[in-house]
């Protein structure tokens, strides 16, 4: 029996259909009992295919979230909207310990949700502990670059610097851009690979993704979006919880609501303690604004 046959045998079962029907009702609350191991992801996968919209899966911790994500991707190999939403750093107010790859993952999730796509997001309490920019703030900060439009080099440079991108000789990580003649390379925070913009005068002639390690292009695009660092100056004010960002019409799945609540509260108390012990607080956002 292959994966499709396995899912098909579960998908038509009474508990799956009953859950899918109940989830069409606003405010519905359902508790599943007796599921262990990969049966959780198998049954959840069958339901999410029947219920449109965003689905947020909150597991006990990062390790359990990684296992659940692996199962969901294995059960749905053709679904590009199964995403992992990690914590961006280990210790509050220690920016040097920010994991850049995790910032990229978080930015990608926020951008996908902002576009209104049906996303299945797998996460854990520590990641939800951090607040995010509101949809309005994020939308205002995203730059859309389109083939055929006019962008003088200096205008592009100023736009990128305003979005906290660093100008370097050659881009190799998110948050960087380079300018060489009529070529502008940009490594957005929501992409795994950088983009190369080629201009003819002030007009954008082509946009390609390329491999930063060998500079080889492998895809062309009519447009792309530049997402800034969502953990930078963008979150100094007017932040919201991830639950607010994804929207109340989404479906929230919890391995344990109580454990999720307790762990978020524990992380918040830790942030308060660290903030109160800092020598300088004037230039920093308060825990209430960040977490």
C-alpha positions in Angstrom: 0.0 0.0 0.0 1.5 3.4 -1.0 0.9 6.7 0.6 -2.0 7.7 -1.6 -3.9 4.4 -0.9 -3.2 4.8 2.8 -4.6 8.4 2.9 -7.6 7.3 0.8 -8.5 4.5 3.3 -8.5 7.1 6.1 -10.0 10.0 4.3 -13.4 8.5 3.9 -13.7 7.4 7.5 -16.5 8.7 9.7 -14.3 10.5 12.3 -12.4 12.3 9.5 -15.6 13.4 7.7 -17.2 14.4 11.0 -14.2 16.5 12.0 -14.1 18.2 8.6 -17.8 19.0 8.8 -17.6 20.5 12.3 -14.6 22.6 11.4 -16.8 24.5 8.9 -18.5 26.0 11.8 -17.0 29.2 13.4 -15.7 28.6 16.9 -15.9 24.8 16.7 -13.7 23.0 19.2 -12.8 19.3 18.7 -10.7 16.9 20.8 -9.1 13.8 19.3 -8.1 11.0 21.6 -6.2 7.8 21.1 -3.8 8.9 18.3 -0.1 8.1 18.6 2.9 8.6 16.4 2.4 9.3 12.8 -1.4 8.6 13.0 -1.8 12.2 14.2 -0.2 13.6 11.0 -2.0 11.1 8.8 -5.5 12.0 10.2 -4.7 15.7 10.3 -3.6 15.6 6.7 -6.8 14.0 5.6 -8.9 16.7 7.4 -6.8 19.7 6.1 -7.5 18.5 2.5 -11.2 18.8 3.2 -11.1 22.2 5.0 -9.8 25.1 3.1 -7.8 28.0 4.6 -4.7 28.3 6.8 -4.0 25.5 9.3 -1.6 26.1 12.3 -0.1 23.0 14.0 1.4 23.7 17.4 3.5 20.8 18.7 5.1 20.3 22.1 8.6 21.5 21.1 10.9 21.9 18.1 11.8 18.3 17.9 8.2 17.1 17.8 7.4 19.8 15.3 10.2 18.6 13.0 8.9 15.0 13.1 5.4 16.2 12.4 6.6 18.4 9.5 8.5 15.5 8.0 5.4 13.3 8.2 3.2 16.0 6.6 5.6 16.6 3.8 6.0 12.8 3.2 2.2 12.4 3.0 1.8 15.4 0.7 5.0 15.5 -1.5 3.3 17.8 -4.1 2.1 20.4 -1.6 4.5 23.4 -1.5 2.5 25.2 1.2 3.6 23.0 4.1 5.9 25.3 6.0 8.0 25.3 9.2 7.8 28.3 11.5 10.8 28.3 13.9 12.0 30.6 16.7 14.5 33.2 15.4 16.9 33.1 18.3 17.7 31.3 21.6 17.9 34.1 24.1 15.8 37.3 24.2 17.7 40.5 23.7 20.8 38.7 22.4 20.6 39.7 18.7 24.0 38.2 17.9 22.4 34.7 18.6 19.8 35.2 15.9 19.6 32.3 13.5 19.5 33.9 10.0 18.1 30.7 8.4 15.2 30.8 10.9 14.5 34.4 10.1 14.2 33.5 6.5 11.8 30.7 7.3 9.7 33.0 9.4 9.6 35.7 6.7 8.6 33.1 4.1 5.7 32.0 6.3 4.5 35.5 6.9 4.7 36.4 3.2 2.7 33.3 2.2 0.0 34.0 4.7 -0.1 37.6 3.7 -0.8 36.6 0.1 -3.9 34.7 1.4 -2.7 31.2 0.3 -3.9 28.0 2.1 -0.8 27.3 4.2 -0.2 24.5 6.6 2.2 25.9 9.2 4.0 23.6 11.7 5.4 25.3 14.8 6.0 25.1 18.5 5.5 27.4 21.6 8.9 29.1 21.6 8.4 30.3 18.0 4.9 31.7 18.9 6.4 33.5 21.9 7.9 36.1 19.5 5.6 38.8 18.1 5.6 39.7 14.4 4.8 42.8 12.3 1.1 43.3 11.5 0.0 42.5 8.0 -0.4 46.2 7.3 3.2 46.9 8.4 4.6 43.9 6.5 2.7 44.8 3.3 4.0 48.4 3.4 7.6 47.1 3.8 7.6 44.6 0.9 9.0 45.8 -2.4 7.8 44.3 -5.7 10.2 44.5 -8.6 8.8 43.8 -12.1 10.4 43.3 -15.5 9.7 46.3 -17.8 9.4 48.8 -15.0 11.9 51.7 -14.6 14.1 51.8 -11.5 17.2 53.9 -11.6 20.1 52.2 -9.9 20.4 54.8 -7.2 16.6 54.5 -6.4 17.0 50.7 -6.0 20.0 51.2 -3.8 18.1 53.7 -1.5 15.1 51.4 -1.3 17.2 48.5 -0.3 19.2 50.5 2.3 15.9 51.8 3.7 14.8 48.2 4.1 17.9 47.5 6.2 19.8 45.5 3.4 23.6 45.6 3.5 25.5 46.5 0.4 28.4 44.0 -0.2 30.6 43.0 -3.1 28.9 39.6 -3.6 25.7 38.4 -1.9 25.9 35.2 0.1 23.2 35.4 2.7 19.7 37.1 3.2 19.7 40.8 3.9 22.5 41.6 1.3 22.6 43.3 -2.1 25.4 44.2 -4.5 25.6 46.5 -7.5 27.9 45.9 -10.5 27.3 48.2 -13.4 23.7 47.5 -14.6 23.4 44.3 -12.5 21.8 44.3 -9.0 21.9 41.2 -6.9 19.4 41.0 -4.0 19.1 38.2 -1.4 15.5 38.6 0.1 14.7 37.3 3.5 11.8 35.2 2.1 13.8 33.2 -0.4 16.4 30.4 -0.4 18.3 31.9 -3.3 19.2 35.5 -4.4 17.8 37.3 -7.4 19.7 39.0 -10.1 18.2 42.1 -11.7 19.6 43.2 -15.1 18.9 46.7 -16.2 19.0 48.4 -19.6 19.4 52.0 -18.7 16.7 52.5 -16.0 14.5 49.7 -17.3 14.5 46.2 -15.7 15.3 43.9 -18.6 15.4 40.5 -16.7 15.1 38.9 -13.3 16.7 35.6 -12.5 17.4 33.5 -9.5 20.9 32.2 -9.1 23.2 30.1 -6.9 25.3 32.3 -4.7 28.1 29.7 -4.5 28.8 29.5 -8.3 26.8 32.5 -9.7 24.9 30.2 -12.1 21.3 31.3 -13.0 18.6 28.7 -13.0 15.2 30.4 -13.3 13.7 33.5 -14.9 10.9 35.6 -13.4 8.5 38.3 -14.4 8.6 39.8 -11.0 9.7 39.1 -7.4 9.2 40.5 -3.9 11.8 41.8 -1.5 11.0 41.0 2.1 13.0 42.9 4.7 14.3 41.5 8.0 11.1 40.8 10.0 13.2 40.7 13.3 14.9 44.0 12.7 13.6 47.6 13.0 10.3 46.4 11.4 9.2 45.0 14.8 10.0 48.0 17.0 6.3 48.9 17.3 2.7 47.9 16.4 3.5 44.2 16.6 0.9 41.4 16.9 0.9 37.8 18.0 1.2 35.1 15.3 -2.3 34.0 16.1 -3.5 37.5 15.2 -1.4 37.6 12.0 -2.7 34.3 10.6 -6.3 35.3 11.4 -9.2 34.0 13.4 -10.7 32.1 10.4 -7.7 29.7 10.5 -7.8 26.3 12.1 -5.5 25.9 15.1 -4.3 22.4 16.0 -2.6 21.8 19.4 -0.9 18.8 20.8 -1.7 20.4 24.2 -3.2 23.8 24.7 -2.2 23.9 28.4 1.5 23.0 27.6 1.6 25.6 24.9 0.2 28.3 27.2 2.6 27.3 30.0 5.7 27.3 27.8 4.9 30.7 26.2 4.4 32.2 29.7 7.7 30.7 30.8 9.5 32.3 27.9 7.8 35.6 28.6 8.9 35.6 32.2 12.4 34.8 31.1 12.4 37.8 28.8 11.1 40.1 31.6 13.9 38.9 33.8 16.6 39.4 31.1 15.3 42.9 30.2 15.2 44.1 33.9 18.8 43.0 34.2 20.1 45.0 31.2 22.3 48.0 31.9 20.8 50.0 29.0 17.2 49.7 28.1 16.4 53.1 26.5 17.1 52.0 22.9 15.3 48.6 23.2 11.7 47.7 22.7 10.1 46.4 25.9 9.1 42.7 26.3 5.5 43.7 26.1 6.1 44.9 22.5 8.3 42.1 21.4 6.8 39.0 23.0 
